[in-house]
Amino acid sequence: MSTRNTATSFRARRGHKERSKNFTELEKRTVLELIAHHRDVLRQGRSNNATNRSKQ
């Protein structure tokens, strides 16, 4: 969910055509890192929930 919001805010910051032309490598890398980090957080949250449940 929040990953999509991040992408949307990036998109909203500039014109649509402009973005596709000027989307730099750095920006691409930043977005990919954000998504990867978000995935890691989700994965950790899921595994934590699983371990907590098994302890109870």
KOLGUVO-282418 format. One line per 2 residues: number of its first residue (from 1); their letters; for each residue x, y, z of C-alpha. Coordinates in steps of 0.05 Angstrom, whole numbers, plus 5000, padded with zeros to 4 digits. Each point is the difference from the previous one (the first is absolute). Layout:
<sites>
NUM	a	X:Y:Z; ...
</sites>
This chain:
<sites>
1	ms	5000:5000:5000; 5051:5052:5022
3	tr	5045:4979:4943; 4946:5020:4951
5	nt	4991:5066:5037; 5074:5014:4993
7	at	4998:4987:4925; 4939:5044:4994
9	sf	5032:5058:5036; 5061:4994:4955
11	ra	4954:5002:4940; 4960:5059:5027
13	rr	5062:5042:5010; 5011:5011:4925
15	gh	4962:4997:4934; 4987:4931:4972
17	ke	5039:5009:4935; 5055:5037:5036
19	rs	5008:4944:5049; 5010:4946:4948
21	kn	5052:5043:4965; 5039:5023:5061
23	ft	4994:4940:5046; 5073:4994:5020
25	el	5039:4938:5020; 5006:5028:5071
27	ek	4925:5008:5006; 4989:4929:4972
29	rt	5049:4972:5050; 4967:5039:5057
31	vl	4931:4973:4983; 5027:4929:4993
33	el	5035:5006:5068; 4936:5027:5032
35	ia	4960:4941:4972; 5053:4950:5021
37	hh	5002:5029:5070; 4924:4999:5004
39	rd	5000:4927:4980; 5052:4983:5053
41	vl	4957:5035:5053; 4939:4962:4978
43	rq	5038:4934:5002; 5027:5015:5070
45	gr	4930:5019:5024; 4971:4935:4973
47	sn	5054:4956:5031; 4994:5037:5067
49	na	4925:4988:5000; 5012:4926:4986
51	tn	5050:4992:5056; 4956:5039:5049
53	rs	4941:4955:4984; 5040:4937:5009
55	kq	5025:5024:5068; 4930:5013:5024
</sites>
